Amino acid sequence: MPGFLANYDAIKAKGVDTIACIAVNDMFVMGAWGKDLKVGDKIMMMGDGNAEFTQAMGLPLDASRNGLGTRSQRYAMIVQDGTIKDLFVEKPGAFEASTAENVLKHL
């Protein structure tokens, strides 16, 4: 999230209408997280409490061995006119593909 905040102006300059963050949490957790990070209206915070969107994307992550149940793999995507143009899914333990800097390179 910090990378998307830091690169907000550059991303918007590429014509992006909306930057959104979705996680397998409820709307209250997402709202508190956004408030803590001071995202304001720059990033739309979206809860996927039942992991329905995550399941539909084919990106669930079984974190039950850590007591977390179903979570989502880390990813970023570029959506254009309702169609996924690019999908950047992280390898387990990595943080490269889904960074704001990588997304910015593909805009």
N, CA, C and O atoms as CSV, one atom per row, in Angstrom:
chain,resi,resn,atom,element,x,y,z
A,1,MET,N,N,0.812,-1.193,0.000
A,1,MET,CA,C,0.000,0.000,0.000
A,1,MET,C,C,0.860,1.264,0.000
A,1,MET,O,O,0.556,2.205,-0.732
A,2,PRO,N,N,1.924,1.309,0.800
A,2,PRO,CA,C,2.736,2.537,0.799
A,2,PRO,C,C,3.272,2.897,-0.586
A,2,PRO,O,O,3.362,4.078,-0.922
A,3,GLY,N,N,3.626,1.901,-1.389
A,3,GLY,CA,C,4.124,2.180,-2.735
A,3,GLY,C,C,3.075,2.812,-3.629
A,3,GLY,O,O,3.387,3.680,-4.444
A,4,PHE,N,N,1.835,2.379,-3.479
A,4,PHE,CA,C,0.756,2.956,-4.284
A,4,PHE,C,C,0.446,4.384,-3.838
A,4,PHE,O,O,0.087,5.231,-4.656
A,5,LEU,N,N,0.583,4.646,-2.551
A,5,LEU,CA,C,0.419,6.019,-2.074
A,5,LEU,C,C,1.561,6.900,-2.578
A,5,LEU,O,O,1.328,8.018,-3.039
A,6,ALA,N,N,2.788,6.399,-2.492
A,6,ALA,CA,C,3.952,7.179,-2.932
A,6,ALA,C,C,3.927,7.453,-4.427
A,6,ALA,O,O,4.407,8.493,-4.878
A,7,ASN,N,N,3.370,6.524,-5.200
A,7,ASN,CA,C,3.329,6.650,-6.662
A,7,ASN,C,C,1.967,7.085,-7.177
A,7,ASN,O,O,1.698,6.990,-8.374
A,8,TYR,N,N,1.115,7.554,-6.295
A,8,TYR,CA,C,-0.254,7.915,-6.654
A,8,TYR,C,C,-0.301,8.883,-7.839
A,8,TYR,O,O,-1.010,8.627,-8.812
A,9,ASP,N,N,0.431,9.971,-7.774
A,9,ASP,CA,C,0.380,10.977,-8.840
A,9,ASP,C,C,0.861,10.412,-10.170
A,9,ASP,O,O,0.274,10.700,-11.213
A,10,ALA,N,N,1.925,9.610,-10.146
A,10,ALA,CA,C,2.447,9.015,-11.382
A,10,ALA,C,C,1.461,8.022,-11.982
A,10,ALA,O,O,1.300,7.957,-13.201
A,11,ILE,N,N,0.806,7.256,-11.127
A,11,ILE,CA,C,-0.183,6.284,-11.605
A,11,ILE,C,C,-1.386,7.005,-12.201
A,11,ILE,O,O,-1.865,6.641,-13.275
A,12,LYS,N,N,-1.869,8.020,-11.508
A,12,LYS,CA,C,-3.007,8.786,-12.023
A,12,LYS,C,C,-2.650,9.493,-13.335
A,12,LYS,O,O,-3.495,9.621,-14.221
A,13,ALA,N,N,-1.403,9.950,-13.459
A,13,ALA,CA,C,-0.952,10.634,-14.679
A,13,ALA,C,C,-0.982,9.699,-15.887
A,13,ALA,O,O,-1.034,10.158,-17.028
A,14,LYS,N,N,-0.950,8.385,-15.637
A,14,LYS,CA,C,-1.028,7.398,-16.725
A,14,LYS,C,C,-2.476,7.123,-17.131
A,14,LYS,O,O,-2.727,6.279,-17.991
A,15,GLY,N,N,-3.431,7.832,-16.516
A,15,GLY,CA,C,-4.831,7.688,-16.899
A,15,GLY,C,C,-5.639,6.735,-16.041
A,15,GLY,O,O,-6.770,6.400,-16.394
A,16,VAL,N,N,-5.091,6.292,-14.931
A,16,VAL,CA,C,-5.809,5.372,-14.050
A,16,VAL,C,C,-6.912,6.129,-13.322
A,16,VAL,O,O,-6.670,7.178,-12.726
A,17,ASP,N,N,-8.123,5.586,-13.377
A,17,ASP,CA,C,-9.264,6.201,-12.707
A,17,ASP,C,C,-9.300,5.860,-11.223
A,17,ASP,O,O,-9.533,6.732,-10.386
A,18,THR,N,N,-9.067,4.587,-10.899
A,18,THR,CA,C,-9.241,4.111,-9.529
A,18,THR,C,C,-8.109,3.183,-9.137
A,18,THR,O,O,-7.723,2.291,-9.892
A,19,ILE,N,N,-7.588,3.408,-7.952
A,19,ILE,CA,C,-6.656,2.467,-7.324
A,19,ILE,C,C,-7.440,1.838,-6.186
A,19,ILE,O,O,-7.976,2.548,-5.335
A,20,ALA,N,N,-7.513,0.522,-6.162
A,20,ALA,CA,C,-8.288,-0.171,-5.145
A,20,ALA,C,C,-7.431,-1.234,-4.470
A,20,ALA,O,O,-6.515,-1.797,-5.070
A,21,CYS,N,N,-7.748,-1.488,-3.228
A,21,CYS,CA,C,-7.102,-2.551,-2.464
A,21,CYS,C,C,-8.199,-3.459,-1.944
A,21,CYS,O,O,-9.128,-3.005,-1.276
A,22,ILE,N,N,-8.090,-4.747,-2.253
A,22,ILE,CA,C,-9.067,-5.715,-1.768
A,22,ILE,C,C,-8.332,-6.766,-0.956
A,22,ILE,O,O,-7.258,-7.227,-1.343
A,23,ALA,N,N,-8.917,-7.139,0.165
A,23,ALA,CA,C,-8.319,-8.155,1.025
A,23,ALA,C,C,-9.430,-8.971,1.669
A,23,ALA,O,O,-10.568,-8.518,1.791
A,24,VAL,N,N,-9.075,-10.181,2.077
A,24,VAL,CA,C,-10.035,-11.050,2.742
A,24,VAL,C,C,-10.149,-10.580,4.194
A,24,VAL,O,O,-9.597,-11.184,5.114
A,25,ASN,N,N,-10.872,-9.501,4.359
A,25,ASN,CA,C,-11.199,-8.887,5.645
A,25,ASN,C,C,-12.567,-8.256,5.497
A,25,ASN,O,O,-13.090,-8.145,4.388
A,26,ASP,N,N,-13.146,-7.845,6.607
A,26,ASP,CA,C,-14.436,-7.177,6.521
A,26,ASP,C,C,-14.228,-5.681,6.259
A,26,ASP,O,O,-13.109,-5.172,6.328
A,27,MET,N,N,-15.333,-4.992,5.957
A,27,MET,CA,C,-15.242,-3.580,5.592
A,27,MET,C,C,-14.734,-2.723,6.744
A,27,MET,O,O,-14.144,-1.668,6.513
A,28,PHE,N,N,-14.952,-3.161,7.982
A,28,PHE,CA,C,-14.497,-2.384,9.129
A,28,PHE,C,C,-12.978,-2.449,9.269
A,28,PHE,O,O,-12.330,-1.441,9.552
A,29,VAL,N,N,-12.419,-3.629,9.071
A,29,VAL,CA,C,-10.967,-3.789,9.099
A,29,VAL,C,C,-10.338,-2.989,7.968
A,29,VAL,O,O,-9.343,-2.294,8.172
A,30,MET,N,N,-10.918,-3.086,6.776
A,30,MET,CA,C,-10.366,-2.353,5.636
A,30,MET,C,C,-10.437,-0.849,5.866
A,30,MET,O,O,-9.504,-0.118,5.533
A,31,GLY,N,N,-11.557,-0.387,6.442
A,31,GLY,CA,C,-11.690,1.031,6.744
A,31,GLY,C,C,-10.660,1.496,7.760
A,31,GLY,O,O,-10.068,2.564,7.602
A,32,ALA,N,N,-10.442,0.701,8.804
A,32,ALA,CA,C,-9.456,1.048,9.828
A,32,ALA,C,C,-8.040,1.037,9.248
A,32,ALA,O,O,-7.222,1.895,9.583
A,33,TRP,N,N,-7.757,0.074,8.387
A,33,TRP,CA,C,-6.438,-0.015,7.763
A,33,TRP,C,C,-6.194,1.214,6.886
A,33,TRP,O,O,-5.122,1.816,6.936
A,34,GLY,N,N,-7.185,1.578,6.091
A,34,GLY,CA,C,-7.073,2.767,5.248
A,34,GLY,C,C,-6.889,4.032,6.065
A,34,GLY,O,O,-6.106,4.910,5.702
A,35,LYS,N,N,-7.619,4.118,7.172
A,35,LYS,CA,C,-7.495,5.294,8.044
A,35,LYS,C,C,-6.109,5.360,8.662
A,35,LYS,O,O,-5.507,6.431,8.728
A,36,ASP,N,N,-5.601,4.223,9.114
A,36,ASP,CA,C,-4.272,4.168,9.723
A,36,ASP,C,C,-3.184,4.579,8.735
A,36,ASP,O,O,-2.222,5.253,9.105
A,37,LEU,N,N,-3.343,4.167,7.472
A,37,LEU,CA,C,-2.354,4.504,6.440
A,37,LEU,C,C,-2.611,5.849,5.775
A,37,LEU,O,O,-1.848,6.290,4.915
A,38,LYS,N,N,-3.704,6.495,6.189
A,38,LYS,CA,C,-4.064,7.818,5.667
A,38,LYS,C,C,-4.223,7.815,4.143
A,38,LYS,O,O,-3.696,8.681,3.446
A,39,VAL,N,N,-4.970,6.807,3.642
A,39,VAL,CA,C,-5.177,6.726,2.201
A,39,VAL,C,C,-6.190,7.759,1.705
A,39,VAL,O,O,-6.193,8.112,0.526
A,40,GLY,N,N,-7.046,8.240,2.604
A,40,GLY,CA,C,-8.061,9.218,2.195
A,40,GLY,C,C,-8.889,8.681,1.052
A,40,GLY,O,O,-9.359,7.543,1.093
A,41,ASP,N,N,-9.068,9.510,0.020
A,41,ASP,CA,C,-9.837,9.056,-1.148
A,41,ASP,C,C,-8.918,8.596,-2.280
A,41,ASP,O,O,-9.371,8.415,-3.409
A,42,LYS,N,N,-7.641,8.407,-1.986
A,42,LYS,CA,C,-6.697,7.972,-3.024
A,42,LYS,C,C,-6.835,6.494,-3.361
A,42,LYS,O,O,-6.682,6.098,-4.516
A,43,ILE,N,N,-7.122,5.688,-2.357
A,43,ILE,CA,C,-7.227,4.241,-2.582
A,43,ILE,C,C,-8.558,3.754,-2.033
A,43,ILE,O,O,-8.895,4.011,-0.877
A,44,MET,N,N,-9.306,3.053,-2.862
A,44,MET,CA,C,-10.583,2.473,-2.459
A,44,MET,C,C,-10.286,1.181,-1.692
A,44,MET,O,O,-9.689,0.251,-2.235
A,45,MET,N,N,-10.702,1.134,-0.445
A,45,MET,CA,C,-10.466,-0.031,0.406
A,45,MET,C,C,-11.688,-0.946,0.325
A,45,MET,O,O,-12.804,-0.531,0.638
A,46,MET,N,N,-11.470,-2.188,-0.095
A,46,MET,CA,C,-12.575,-3.110,-0.349
A,46,MET,C,C,-12.379,-4.406,0.433
A,46,MET,O,O,-11.324,-5.035,0.354
A,47,GLY,N,N,-13.395,-4.797,1.180
A,47,GLY,CA,C,-13.355,-6.042,1.932
A,47,GLY,C,C,-13.973,-7.191,1.145
A,47,GLY,O,O,-15.016,-7.037,0.509
A,48,ASP,N,N,-13.316,-8.334,1.198
A,48,ASP,CA,C,-13.804,-9.575,0.583
A,48,ASP,C,C,-13.959,-10.593,1.708
A,48,ASP,O,O,-13.309,-11.639,1.718
A,49,GLY,N,N,-14.833,-10.262,2.651
A,49,GLY,CA,C,-14.952,-11.019,3.894
A,49,GLY,C,C,-15.125,-12.517,3.742
A,49,GLY,O,O,-14.555,-13.277,4.524
A,50,ASN,N,N,-15.876,-12.957,2.781
A,50,ASN,CA,C,-16.093,-14.390,2.557
A,50,ASN,C,C,-15.162,-14.969,1.501
A,50,ASN,O,O,-15.295,-16.137,1.136
A,51,ALA,N,N,-14.240,-14.185,1.016
A,51,ALA,CA,C,-13.274,-14.604,-0.015
A,51,ALA,C,C,-13.959,-15.007,-1.318
A,51,ALA,O,O,-13.406,-15.788,-2.091
A,52,GLU,N,N,-15.144,-14.485,-1.564
A,52,GLU,CA,C,-15.861,-14.842,-2.787
A,52,GLU,C,C,-15.169,-14.296,-4.034
A,52,GLU,O,O,-15.030,-15.007,-5.029
A,53,PHE,N,N,-14.740,-13.045,-3.984
A,53,PHE,CA,C,-14.025,-12.477,-5.120
A,53,PHE,C,C,-12.698,-13.212,-5.314
A,53,PHE,O,O,-12.317,-13.544,-6.436
A,54,THR,N,N,-12.011,-13.456,-4.216
A,54,THR,CA,C,-10.730,-14.166,-4.261
A,54,THR,C,C,-10.895,-15.543,-4.895
A,54,THR,O,O,-10.080,-15.952,-5.722
A,55,GLN,N,N,-11.947,-16.255,-4.508
A,55,GLN,CA,C,-12.218,-17.574,-5.094
A,55,GLN,C,C,-12.508,-17.447,-6.586
A,55,GLN,O,O,-12.002,-18.228,-7.393
A,56,ALA,N,N,-13.326,-16.457,-6.949
A,56,ALA,CA,C,-13.685,-16.267,-8.358
A,56,ALA,C,C,-12.451,-15.928,-9.202
A,56,ALA,O,O,-12.380,-16.288,-10.377
A,57,MET,N,N,-11.494,-15.243,-8.602
A,57,MET,CA,C,-10.249,-14.909,-9.309
A,57,MET,C,C,-9.302,-16.109,-9.396
A,57,MET,O,O,-8.316,-16.070,-10.133
A,58,GLY,N,N,-9.598,-17.169,-8.649
A,58,GLY,CA,C,-8.716,-18.338,-8.631
A,58,GLY,C,C,-7.447,-18.090,-7.841
A,58,GLY,O,O,-6.410,-18.695,-8.115
A,59,LEU,N,N,-7.528,-17.190,-6.847
A,59,LEU,CA,C,-6.333,-16.802,-6.102
A,59,LEU,C,C,-6.438,-17.024,-4.587
A,59,LEU,O,O,-5.875,-16.246,-3.817
A,60,PRO,N,N,-7.153,-18.077,-4.146
A,60,PRO,CA,C,-7.201,-18.296,-2.702
A,60,PRO,C,C,-5.856,-18.817,-2.181
A,60,PRO,O,O,-5.068,-19.412,-2.916
A,61,LEU,N,N,-5.632,-18.576,-0.916
A,61,LEU,CA,C,-4.431,-19.043,-0.233
A,61,LEU,C,C,-4.894,-19.691,1.065
A,61,LEU,O,O,-5.541,-19.039,1.885
A,62,ASP,N,N,-4.575,-20.945,1.257
A,62,ASP,CA,C,-4.970,-21.653,2.481
A,62,ASP,C,C,-3.970,-21.319,3.583
A,62,ASP,O,O,-2.851,-21.831,3.599
A,63,ALA,N,N,-4.386,-20.462,4.494
A,63,ALA,CA,C,-3.530,-20.076,5.617
A,63,ALA,C,C,-4.056,-20.669,6.925
A,63,ALA,O,O,-3.786,-20.144,8.005
A,64,SER,N,N,-4.809,-21.767,6.818
A,64,SER,CA,C,-5.407,-22.369,8.007
A,64,SER,C,C,-4.360,-22.923,8.963
A,64,SER,O,O,-4.614,-22.982,10.166
A,65,ARG,N,N,-3.211,-23.325,8.480
A,65,ARG,CA,C,-2.181,-23.837,9.394
A,65,ARG,C,C,-1.661,-22.733,10.319
A,65,ARG,O,O,-1.057,-23.012,11.355
A,66,ASN,N,N,-1.904,-21.474,9.932
A,66,ASN,CA,C,-1.532,-20.336,10.771
A,66,ASN,C,C,-2.743,-19.744,11.490
A,66,ASN,O,O,-2.655,-18.674,12.092
A,67,GLY,N,N,-3.878,-20.451,11.424
A,67,GLY,CA,C,-5.087,-19.990,12.088
A,67,GLY,C,C,-5.804,-18.857,11.366
A,67,GLY,O,O,-6.614,-18.151,11.968
A,68,LEU,N,N,-5.515,-18.679,10.087
A,68,LEU,CA,C,-6.085,-17.554,9.341
A,68,LEU,C,C,-7.134,-17.969,8.312
A,68,LEU,O,O,-7.765,-17.104,7.704
A,69,GLY,N,N,-7.334,-19.259,8.104
A,69,GLY,CA,C,-8.327,-19.715,7.139
A,69,GLY,C,C,-7.959,-19.334,5.711
A,69,GLY,O,O,-6.783,-19.260,5.354
A,70,THR,N,N,-8.978,-19.096,4.911
A,70,THR,CA,C,-8.758,-18.729,3.515
A,70,THR,C,C,-8.357,-17.262,3.430
A,70,THR,O,O,-9.024,-16.392,3.990
A,71,ARG,N,N,-7.300,-17.009,2.750
A,71,ARG,CA,C,-6.804,-15.660,2.480
A,71,ARG,C,C,-6.641,-15.544,0.974
A,71,ARG,O,O,-7.079,-16.416,0.225
A,72,SER,N,N,-6.012,-14.471,0.540
A,72,SER,CA,C,-5.765,-14.246,-0.882
A,72,SER,C,C,-4.271,-14.224,-1.142
A,72,SER,O,O,-3.486,-13.730,-0.333
A,73,GLN,N,N,-3.900,-14.769,-2.285
A,73,GLN,CA,C,-2.523,-14.574,-2.714
A,73,GLN,C,C,-2.318,-13.074,-2.931
A,73,GLN,O,O,-3.276,-12.337,-3.161
A,74,ARG,N,N,-1.078,-12.636,-2.855
A,74,ARG,CA,C,-0.773,-11.226,-3.110
A,74,ARG,C,C,-0.687,-11.036,-4.622
A,74,ARG,O,O,-0.011,-11.792,-5.320
A,75,TYR,N,N,-1.382,-10.017,-5.110
A,75,TYR,CA,C,-1.375,-9.737,-6.542
A,75,TYR,C,C,-1.733,-8.283,-6.792
A,75,TYR,O,O,-2.229,-7.585,-5.908
A,76,ALA,N,N,-1.473,-7.848,-7.999
A,76,ALA,CA,C,-1.940,-6.551,-8.495
A,76,ALA,C,C,-2.466,-6.804,-9.896
A,76,ALA,O,O,-2.023,-7.728,-10.578
A,77,MET,N,N,-3.400,-5.988,-10.317
A,77,MET,CA,C,-3.897,-6.138,-11.680
A,77,MET,C,C,-4.238,-4.783,-12.273
A,77,MET,O,O,-4.540,-3.818,-11.572
A,78,ILE,N,N,-4.178,-4.756,-13.563
A,78,ILE,CA,C,-4.598,-3.584,-14.324
A,78,ILE,C,C,-5.876,-3.992,-15.049
A,78,ILE,O,O,-5.889,-4.948,-15.825
A,79,VAL,N,N,-6.940,-3.256,-14.785
A,79,VAL,CA,C,-8.235,-3.531,-15.397
A,79,VAL,C,C,-8.579,-2.366,-16.307
A,79,VAL,O,O,-8.557,-1.206,-15.893
A,80,GLN,N,N,-8.898,-2.691,-17.549
A,80,GLN,CA,C,-9.260,-1.658,-18.518
A,80,GLN,C,C,-10.626,-1.986,-19.102
A,80,GLN,O,O,-10.824,-3.056,-19.678
A,81,ASP,N,N,-11.555,-1.068,-18.951
A,81,ASP,CA,C,-12.921,-1.245,-19.456
A,81,ASP,C,C,-13.540,-2.556,-18.978
A,81,ASP,O,O,-14.216,-3.245,-19.743
A,82,GLY,N,N,-13.305,-2.900,-17.700
A,82,GLY,CA,C,-13.897,-4.085,-17.105
A,82,GLY,C,C,-13.205,-5.390,-17.436
A,82,GLY,O,O,-13.681,-6.453,-17.036
A,83,THR,N,N,-12.090,-5.340,-18.158
A,83,THR,CA,C,-11.349,-6.537,-18.539
A,83,THR,C,C,-9.959,-6.501,-17.919
A,83,THR,O,O,-9.279,-5.476,-17.965
A,84,ILE,N,N,-9.540,-7.620,-17.342
A,84,ILE,CA,C,-8.199,-7.679,-16.765
A,84,ILE,C,C,-7.186,-7.668,-17.902
A,84,ILE,O,O,-7.126,-8.591,-18.715
A,85,LYS,N,N,-6.398,-6.611,-17.939
A,85,LYS,CA,C,-5.365,-6.447,-18.965
A,85,LYS,C,C,-4.073,-7.137,-18.539
A,85,LYS,O,O,-3.436,-7.820,-19.342
A,86,ASP,N,N,-3.688,-6.960,-17.281
A,86,ASP,CA,C,-2.483,-7.574,-16.722
A,86,ASP,C,C,-2.786,-8.046,-15.314
A,86,ASP,O,O,-3.497,-7.372,-14.569
A,87,LEU,N,N,-2.248,-9.206,-14.944
A,87,LEU,CA,C,-2.389,-9.755,-13.605
A,87,LEU,C,C,-1.006,-10.166,-13.135
A,87,LEU,O,O,-0.342,-10.985,-13.772
A,88,PHE,N,N,-0.576,-9.597,-12.024
A,88,PHE,CA,C,0.765,-9.835,-11.487
A,88,PHE,C,C,0.634,-10.557,-10.153
A,88,PHE,O,O,0.360,-9.927,-9.132
A,89,VAL,N,N,0.827,-11.868,-10.151
A,89,VAL,CA,C,0.675,-12.688,-8.950
A,89,VAL,C,C,2.057,-12.964,-8.369
A,89,VAL,O,O,2.976,-13.383,-9.074
A,90,GLU,N,N,2.179,-12.721,-7.079
A,90,GLU,CA,C,3.450,-12.949,-6.401
A,90,GLU,C,C,3.727,-14.435,-6.204
A,90,GLU,O,O,2.805,-15.226,-6.004
A,91,LYS,N,N,4.981,-14.798,-6.260
A,91,LYS,CA,C,5.414,-16.116,-5.825
A,91,LYS,C,C,5.390,-16.081,-4.296
A,91,LYS,O,O,5.614,-15.025,-3.705
A,92,PRO,N,N,5.123,-17.215,-3.648
A,92,PRO,CA,C,5.067,-17.225,-2.180
A,92,PRO,C,C,6.329,-16.616,-1.555
A,92,PRO,O,O,7.454,-16.979,-1.900
A,93,GLY,N,N,6.108,-15.693,-0.640
A,93,GLY,CA,C,7.212,-15.057,0.068
A,93,GLY,C,C,7.874,-13.901,-0.665
A,93,GLY,O,O,8.739,-13.232,-0.101
A,94,ALA,N,N,7.486,-13.653,-1.912
A,94,ALA,CA,C,8.107,-12.589,-2.710
A,94,ALA,C,C,7.279,-11.313,-2.631
A,94,ALA,O,O,6.105,-11.333,-2.261
A,95,PHE,N,N,7.907,-10.225,-2.980
A,95,PHE,CA,C,7.210,-8.945,-3.088
A,95,PHE,C,C,7.880,-8.152,-4.197
A,95,PHE,O,O,8.669,-7.241,-3.946
A,96,GLU,N,N,7.545,-8.521,-5.434
A,96,GLU,CA,C,8.112,-7.882,-6.621
A,96,GLU,C,C,7.032,-7.593,-7.654
A,96,GLU,O,O,6.882,-6.459,-8.109
A,97,ALA,N,N,6.285,-8.622,-8.018
A,97,ALA,CA,C,5.311,-8.519,-9.104
A,97,ALA,C,C,4.179,-7.549,-8.794
A,97,ALA,O,O,3.698,-6.849,-9.685
A,98,SER,N,N,3.751,-7.505,-7.534
A,98,SER,CA,C,2.578,-6.706,-7.182
A,98,SER,C,C,2.915,-5.299,-6.690
A,98,SER,O,O,2.039,-4.596,-6.186
A,99,THR,N,N,4.147,-4.889,-6.827
A,99,THR,CA,C,4.515,-3.554,-6.353
A,99,THR,C,C,3.954,-2.465,-7.257
A,99,THR,O,O,3.687,-2.686,-8.438
A,100,ALA,N,N,3.785,-1.298,-6.679
A,100,ALA,CA,C,3.304,-0.150,-7.445
A,100,ALA,C,C,4.271,0.169,-8.586
A,100,ALA,O,O,3.858,0.538,-9.685
A,101,GLU,N,N,5.541,0.020,-8.306
A,101,GLU,CA,C,6.553,0.318,-9.341
A,101,GLU,C,C,6.421,-0.625,-10.532
A,101,GLU,O,O,6.579,-0.201,-11.677
A,102,ASN,N,N,6.133,-1.897,-10.274
A,102,ASN,CA,C,5.946,-2.839,-11.377
A,102,ASN,C,C,4.671,-2.532,-12.154
A,102,ASN,O,O,4.663,-2.580,-13.384
A,103,VAL,N,N,3.603,-2.219,-11.441
A,103,VAL,CA,C,2.355,-1.856,-12.109
A,103,VAL,C,C,2.580,-0.619,-12.974
A,103,VAL,O,O,2.135,-0.573,-14.121
A,104,LEU,N,N,3.258,0.365,-12.438
A,104,LEU,CA,C,3.515,1.608,-13.161
A,104,LEU,C,C,4.274,1.349,-14.469
A,104,LEU,O,O,4.008,2.006,-15.476
A,105,LYS,N,N,5.203,0.409,-14.460
A,105,LYS,CA,C,5.959,0.066,-15.681
A,105,LYS,C,C,5.053,-0.470,-16.786
A,105,LYS,O,O,5.354,-0.326,-17.971
A,106,HIS,N,N,3.937,-1.093,-16.386
A,106,HIS,CA,C,3.050,-1.725,-17.363
A,106,HIS,C,C,1.872,-0.866,-17.804
A,106,HIS,O,O,1.063,-1.285,-18.632
A,107,LEU,N,N,1.782,0.330,-17.248
A,107,LEU,CA,C,0.685,1.217,-17.644
A,107,LEU,C,C,0.984,1.939,-18.950
A,107,LEU,O,O,0.162,2.724,-19.424
